[in-house]
Amino acid sequence: MANTNLTKAKNAKQDEFYTQYEDIEKEVRAYLEYNPDTFRDKVVLLPCDDPEWSNFTKFFALHFEDLGLKKLISTSYAPDSKQLKIGSQLTLFEKESPQFDPTKTQIKGKIFELDRDIDGNGHIDIDDLQWHYLEGDGDFKSEEIKALRDEADIIVTNPPFSLFREFLAWILEGDKKFIIIGNMNSVTCKEIFPFFMDNIIWYGCSISSGDREFGVPDCYPIDASGWRIDENGNKYIRVKGVRWFTNLDHGRRHQPLSLMSMNDNLKFSKHKELKGKKYQTYDNFNAIDVPFTDAIPSDYDKPMGVPISFLDKYCPEQFEILGLSQIGCHDKLPDIKKYNDYKEMRCSDNQPTGSSGGKTNENAVLPGKGSKKTYYLGSSGEIVHSEYKRIFIRKKQ
Ligand SMILES: C[S@@+](CC[C@H](N)C(=O)[O-])C[C@H]1O[C@@H](n2cnc3c(N)ncnc32)[C@H](O)[C@@H]1O
């Protein structure tokens, strides 16, 4: 019970990370570089937003004309429905509007729309945004927001962390183009990885390493490292492992990795694990293990296990994705004993613990106290070649 409450509290906090303007701008620019008409004549929906102060709304409203948008719609979630009670964050914009209602502001979501020049200054811009309260609380799963999804061509947002999978499924159900930001680890869950494998979803362009700064509400308990408060008293924290997820094309994903042959890697690799050694093979299936993306041999035609970070460099014209260890997404792997036969074990203080899939093997003897490595156990309980999570790929023929 205590654990459930802790998880809830953690999720509630992570659902309230606000994206910085520069991060949105950099990502959108990457699509425009590839195709300047990416947003032309499109209806863009920004759900799960807080339009009065969101940088998503600000960016798309300010660039309405140069992006060539047809319509911008942005919706927010009612403060009373949010898991983290962030208190009243009323802006002057709302308070001074004729439609301001002190009750509705707590229990209703809001919708902001932009599609024409209201103030007659000859431009469609942020000053032409019109708003009103929604019928409901702005929950993306509601019929009201679903109807907006169906009207939209492209959905852009930072969805609540705790509902990332559900949110992505919601977008795909509507068959929409999207750019959303989330935790890179989401890729390894069985609901998402198959879409990466089939080139239906890929990572965006502008974030491939390091951490990013997000705004957090005033009430946010600053108990993490890497936070700051700016001169206006706004709080920010740095978050690791963030990626854009998208199904809009961009240039980076069509740039093949520049790689050395297997022989050259073994002679000249900068990695001590490879230089003068050889590529390990798995005990239980026919693939080589490549511990670093830049050490993928250019001339090897069979399956290879590579780190998850390979996806930051993945070019679908260069490689095909065959599967992922630990989940059953490996239908394309030929002549290989399926990974389903293996159980993932994590080693923590020498105590075998179950995998995320709840698999355990009580008899496992795990080497290396405190090791963070993941071990695969053969179906008869033996420890087979131990490695981190791996994506299995093969050079495109
Ligand atoms: C990660 S924040 C991002 C906010 C904004 N898009 C940004 O980046 O600045 C996610 C937002 O979704 C809201 N939210 C949580 N659950 C929601 C739901 N079921 N439907 C709609 N919005 C929700 C949260 O309250 C929060 O405001």
The ligand as a Tripos MOL2 file, in Angstrom:
@<TRIPOS>MOLECULE
LIG
   27    29     1     0     0
SMALL
NO_CHARGES

@<TRIPOS>ATOM
      1 C1          3.8320   16.7470  -18.5430 C.3       1 LIG1
      2 S1          2.6230   18.0360  -18.3530 S.3       1 LIG1
      3 C2          2.9430   18.9470  -19.7770 C.3       1 LIG1
      4 C3          2.1660   20.1950  -19.9210 C.3       1 LIG1
      5 C4          2.4350   20.9600  -21.2220 C.3       1 LIG1
      6 N1          2.0870   20.1510  -22.3620 N.3       1 LIG1
      7 C5          3.8630   21.4100  -21.2720 C.2       1 LIG1
      8 O1          4.7370   20.6440  -21.6900 O.co2     1 LIG1
      9 O2          4.1500   22.5260  -20.8720 O.co2     1 LIG1
     10 C6          1.1530   17.0950  -18.7010 C.3       1 LIG1
     11 C7         -0.1240   17.8500  -18.4510 C.3       1 LIG1
     12 O3         -1.2260   16.9420  -18.6880 O.3       1 LIG1
     13 C8         -2.1720   17.0910  -17.6230 C.3       1 LIG1
     14 N2         -2.9430   15.8250  -17.5270 N.ar      1 LIG1
     15 C9         -2.8140   14.8310  -16.6280 C.ar      1 LIG1
     16 N3         -3.7300   13.8580  -16.8610 N.ar      1 LIG1
     17 C10        -4.4450   14.2690  -17.9440 C.ar      1 LIG1
     18 C11        -5.5180   13.7140  -18.6530 C.ar      1 LIG1
     19 N4         -6.0480   12.5280  -18.3330 N.pl3     1 LIG1
     20 N5         -6.0300   14.3950  -19.7120 N.ar      1 LIG1
     21 C12        -5.4990   15.6040  -20.0580 C.ar      1 LIG1
     22 N6         -4.4630   16.1770  -19.4220 N.ar      1 LIG1
     23 C13        -3.9460   15.5260  -18.3730 C.ar      1 LIG1
     24 C14        -1.3110   17.3760  -16.4050 C.3       1 LIG1
     25 O4         -2.0830   17.9710  -15.3790 O.3       1 LIG1
     26 C15        -0.2890   18.3500  -17.0340 C.3       1 LIG1
     27 O5         -0.7680   19.6430  -17.0540 O.3       1 LIG1
@<TRIPOS>BOND
     1     1     2 1
     2     2     3 1
     3     2    10 1
     4     3     4 1
     5     4     5 1
     6     5     6 1
     7     5     7 1
     8     7     8 2
     9     7     9 1
    10    10    11 1
    11    11    12 1
    12    11    26 1
    13    12    13 1
    14    13    14 1
    15    13    24 1
    16    14    15 ar
    17    14    23 ar
    18    15    16 ar
    19    16    17 ar
    20    17    18 ar
    21    17    23 ar
    22    18    19 1
    23    18    20 ar
    24    20    21 ar
    25    21    22 ar
    26    22    23 ar
    27    24    25 1
    28    24    26 1
    29    26    27 1
@<TRIPOS>SUBSTRUCTURE
     1 LIG1         1 GROUP 0 **** ****
